[in-house]
Amino acid sequence: MSEATVESVLTVFRRLPVREQAQLLEILAHELKREKPRENGQVSPPVVEKDRSREEKWLADHSREYTNQWVALEGDQLIAHSFNAAEVFAAVKSLGVERPLFVRVEDPDAPPFAGF
């Protein structure tokens, strides 16, 4: 069995229908995110995707209170909020919370694509 090279893989890729090319690109992008090499050449463990349903419920329940602000959430707990994103990031860092949800709360009553 011959070894694959970048050139041989690219040749096969170019022969694929556009739809299959797009599918392959998505798979490769997922693989790259999952297995990022560290500086020492080792592969870092995959990051487990967090269930964000409690954060989504909190946003649905409280979005009007924090419209146009940046919020950091961990589950159904508000960790920090401000109109200044840097302040929210700094507050979360000082508290040592890992992987909170950062989001700018949009006005739930605003029409979609306002300002475009």
C-alpha positions as MATLAB code, in Angstrom:
seq = 'MSEATVESVLTVFRRLPVREQAQLLEILAHELKREKPRENGQVSPPVVEKDRSREEKWLADHSREYTNQWVALEGDQLIAHSFNAAEVFAAVKSLGVERPLFVRVEDPDAPPFAGF';
ca = [
       0.000    0.000    0.000;
       1.416    3.363   -0.959;
       1.696    6.216    1.531;
      -0.504    9.236    1.074;
       1.135   12.573    0.424;
      -0.373   16.022    0.533;
      -0.218   16.132   -3.245;
      -1.964   12.766   -3.693;
      -4.688   13.660   -1.196;
      -5.192   17.033   -2.890;
      -5.519   15.315   -6.269;
      -8.248   13.036   -4.909;
      -9.921   15.990   -3.147;
     -10.126   17.927   -6.419;
     -11.888   14.988   -8.078;
     -14.650   14.929   -5.462;
     -17.989   16.629   -6.079;
     -18.230   20.043   -4.410;
     -20.660   18.726   -1.803;
     -18.227   16.001   -0.721;
     -15.365   18.521   -0.696;
     -17.362   20.660    1.741;
     -18.140   17.627    3.889;
     -14.469   16.644    3.984;
     -13.450   20.186    4.948;
     -15.912   20.130    7.857;
     -14.543   16.800    9.058;
     -10.953   18.030    8.819;
     -11.793   21.246   10.678;
     -13.388   19.171   13.448;
     -10.332   16.914   13.622;
      -8.004   19.904   13.877;
     -10.017   21.408   16.727;
     -10.105   18.083   18.533;
      -6.404   17.259   18.294;
      -4.315   20.394   18.580;
      -0.631   19.546   18.994;
       1.132   21.128   21.933;
       4.519   22.781   21.620;
       6.252   19.583   22.763;
       4.590   17.619   19.955;
       2.009   15.884   22.141;
      -1.648   16.038   21.275;
      -3.811   17.826   23.824;
      -6.900   16.002   25.091;
     -10.185   16.983   23.474;
     -12.221   19.662   25.198;
     -15.592   18.292   26.226;
     -18.463   20.453   25.054;
     -20.436   21.811   27.996;
     -24.189   21.606   28.279;
     -25.285   25.243   28.095;
     -29.026   24.703   28.631;
     -28.999   26.372   32.071;
     -27.181   29.421   30.649;
     -29.686   29.574   27.777;
     -32.600   29.491   30.242;
     -30.985   32.226   32.354;
     -30.615   34.400   29.244;
     -34.243   33.812   28.294;
     -35.368   34.774   31.803;
     -33.056   37.781   32.388;
     -32.117   39.264   29.022;
     -34.207   42.412   29.530;
     -32.330   43.206   32.752;
     -28.914   43.136   31.048;
     -29.661   44.415   27.519;
     -26.521   45.610   25.690;
     -24.256   44.345   28.473;
     -21.654   41.617   28.452;
     -22.414   38.817   30.894;
     -20.472   35.809   32.128;
     -22.553   32.845   33.209;
     -21.768   29.534   34.839;
     -24.886   27.415   34.754;
     -27.734   29.539   36.041;
     -25.388   31.855   37.960;
     -24.439   35.349   36.812;
     -20.711   35.729   37.480;
     -20.124   39.231   36.111;
     -21.747   41.846   33.888;
     -20.763   45.181   32.384;
     -21.095   47.265   29.247;
     -17.317   46.761   28.960;
     -16.286   43.236   27.900;
     -12.763   43.637   29.313;
     -14.209   44.241   32.782;
     -16.234   41.035   32.576;
     -13.216   39.018   31.396;
     -11.088   40.462   34.214;
     -13.719   39.688   36.839;
     -14.041   36.089   35.679;
     -10.276   35.653   35.601;
      -9.925   37.028   39.133;
     -12.564   34.565   40.355;
     -10.847   31.634   38.643;
     -13.980   30.378   36.908;
     -13.139   27.989   34.062;
     -15.023   28.088   30.768;
     -17.989   30.317   31.613;
     -20.298   31.472   28.868;
     -19.463   35.022   27.711;
     -22.152   36.757   25.722;
     -23.338   40.241   24.845;
     -27.034   40.374   25.628;
     -28.982   41.717   22.692;
     -32.273   43.543   23.110;
     -34.893   40.783   22.833;
     -37.406   43.288   21.445;
     -35.114   44.645   18.729;
     -35.929   43.694   15.157;
     -33.518   41.198   13.599;
     -30.542   42.700   11.768;
     -31.166   46.175   13.163;
     -28.525   48.627   12.053;
     -27.651   46.935    8.772;
];
